[in-house]
Amino acid sequence: MVRSVPAIRRAPLTFLERLVARYGDLVAFPMPRGAVLLVNDPVAARQVLQDNHRNYSKQTVQYSSLATVTGSGLLTADGEAWRIRRRIVQPAFHHSSLDGVAEQASLAGRRLRSRWEAAPGQLLDADEATLRAMLEVVGHTLFGSDRFDADLAAVGERIVGAVDDALAVVVRQAQTLLPASWPGPARRRLRRAVQVLDSGCADVVRARRERGPAGGGASADLGEPNDTDVLGLLLRAADAGELTDREVRDELVTLVIAGHETVASALTWALHLLAEHPQWQQQLALELDRVLSGREPGWADLPRLLLTRAVVDEALRLYPPAWVITRRAIGPDTLAGVQLPAGTLVILSPWLLHRRPDSWPDPLRFDPGRFVDSGRSAPRGDYIPFGAGPRLCIGRDFALVEAVLVLATLLQGRRVARPAGAAPVQVDALVTLRPRGGLPLHLTPSGGERGGQEG
């Protein structure tokens, strides 16, 4: 394992692929502090995440490292603490809220399109642009700010910048054998970033309390939302003594990370794949023309945007934002015929599971047709972009609505294409999968795309 550290740091996805190619779907790691097992068997993956989920906790190095940034939010909390948080925020993610999410997603798509078309040569870094667009959606749908541009954008940018800085340190530390508490420049950078997160979240909470909920106070005429959005629910729970101020902060940071970076990653890779495969982009254009007839997409259009949704599903298959999932066995279990002692660290990789040839013929090929009328988007052991079981991402439906409608709004009557002579895109396996060095793309009117190329 010590000899493998450079390979893990240089290309963790390639390292995992080589392990499975050499040893098979169950790989035991020679670690001195207990059993560690990489599991690439879909049935076993489902057993860990769903069928026997009570036997597996998030008490792992991965989530402990993330907790240095997020605290004990929904992403890292376990047991009763997780159940309490989930119960508090669940109403904000009810299906009745999805039409509002759809409205904000379409608006974000229009803003993204306008910004792209105003860029010199209509060339923009899709990675940075989608991150910014999804931050706006988070501000509106989760934090309930109708005046997002005026009083949350600056704070949001500060929070996102600090999140990126902190997570970069966490990822770097995870690729070494040094403990997270090891003193040094990285530790100081992490501490500074977390301080920025703390002050930024405090500003968001302060601004919301000063405005108050709709229906009372000076803010009633400003169109502010009531306390059924996530931030309102968290503050109501804090007022009732169910959460501390620190726990409210932890949920805000968690939702910023989960609510904007994962969806932005899915959109970035969908745009990359469409730019690399003009034939699928042409089919998508035909669907958008047929369904929308030149008008902006909305909530009612989602059932008919089948190929658009399939493009998102296929992008999530090839480039799952959460590319690795870990669990700790509380008690003994048997996975794929192998007995696990209590305390075993189980590593699952959607990157590997989504590329199994027995589940996905020609697995490296971009083929949205796999998901059209197939029902394959349902959680299964070989397709888990949002996890599975009780810990299935609470915002999955929000994320899918956002991704589909932003993509449809952006590409209606337009195409994306890579610049001529652009180098092959490399993948950085960070907290989510990101294109190394960004992803510059042209956005042009249909029929005027430039530089498209086959992957």
Secondary structure by P-SEA (a helix, b strand, c coil): cccaaaaaaacaaaaaaaaaaccccbbbbbccccbbbbbccaaaaaaaccccccccccccaaaaaaaacccccccccccaaaaaaaaaacccccccaaaaaaaaaaaaaaaaaaaaaaccccccaaaaaaaaaaaaaaacccccccccccccaaaaaaaaaaaaaaaaaaaaaaacccccccccaaaaaaaaaaaaaaaaaaaaaaaaaaaccccccccccccccccccaaaaaaaaaaaccccaaaaaaaaaaaaaaacaaaaaaaaaaaaaaaacaaaaaaaaaaaaaacccccccccccccaaaaaaaaaaaaaacccccbbbbbbcbbbbccccccccbbbbbbbaaaaaccccccccccccccccccccccccccccccccccccccccaaaaaaaaaaaaaaaaacccccccccccccbbbbbccccccccbbbbbbbccccccccccc
